[in-house]
Amino acid sequence: MSRFFVETKKDPQIGDDIYIEGSDARHISLVLRKAVGAELEVVCGNSPFIAEIIKINENRVELLLKQVLPAAKEADLQLYLLQGIAKGEKMELIIQKAVELGVSTVIPLACERSVVQLKGDKAIDRQKRWQKIAEAAAKQCGRDKIPEILPVQNLQNALLCLPENTQIIMPWESETENSLSKLLAAKPPQKAAVIIGPEGGLTVAEVKTAKAKGAEVVTLGPRILRTETAAVSAVAIIMFAWGDIGGKA
C-alpha cells in the first residue's frame, strides 16, 4: 500500500479529516488512479495511519483517518551520515540508500578534496533536491519519519550539529589497525555518526579535526572503496550491529 507524509498542526486522531495537495495529490489521482473509498497509508505527526479517501481530484485529496498502524519501522539507533559531496548522481544514490537503511539525518560535507563545490543558491537548491529524494525513499521503504538533509557545510561545523554523547566513526583508507568490526562489538549507543569522505578521500587535517571531537578512526577492510560503496557499506554494517537490519534478536 502506498505511503504518504502529511503535515498537521495538531496530534492526529482516528476520525480526523486530513488532506494532501500538490504533487502527491496528482500522483494519487492520476498515476495510482485512486478513487473515493480507496485506502492509503499516511504518516501524520510521525504516527502512521490507514486513511480512506473521501474526496479526490488532481489538486487535492481529502482523507479520513481510520486506523492507527504500529510505529515499528524506525531503528532505536539514531544514525547520522556525514557524507563528503560526491559527483553527479552518486550523492543522490547515497542519500536514497542511506534512507532505506535507516539513517535519521544526512549532513553533506564540503571537504578539502571534494570535486564538487557547492555554495550559495546552488547549495540551497541541491539541498532541496536531496530532501525530495529522501522523502521519496522514505515513502518507498515505509519509514515513519522522513530523514532530514541538513545544509552543506564543512566538517568542523557538521560535527557541531551532532547531539552530545554521539559515537562518531570515521572510516579512513590510511587506517589499518583499528577495525570497524572491533568497535561494533561494544554496547550499542543511542546515537552514532559515520563520516565518509568524497572521491578524493579525507585529508590528514580532517581526520585530526574528527579525532579532536572523539571520533574513532577505523578501517573497513583491505580494499579501497569508492565513496558511494563506503557510505552504503558502513551504514549497513552499523545498522546491522547496532540498529535493526537483519531483524531484532
Beta strands, then each sheet from edge to edge (+ up, - down):
strand 1: 3-6
strand 2: 17-21
strand 3: 39-44
strand 4: 47-56
strand 5: 60-68
strand 6: 78-84
strand 7: 105-109
strand 8: 148-149
strand 9: 167-171
strand 10: 191-196
strand 11: 216-218
sheet 1: 1+ 3+ 4- 5+ 2-
sheet 2: 8+ 7+ 6+ 10+ 9+ 11+
end
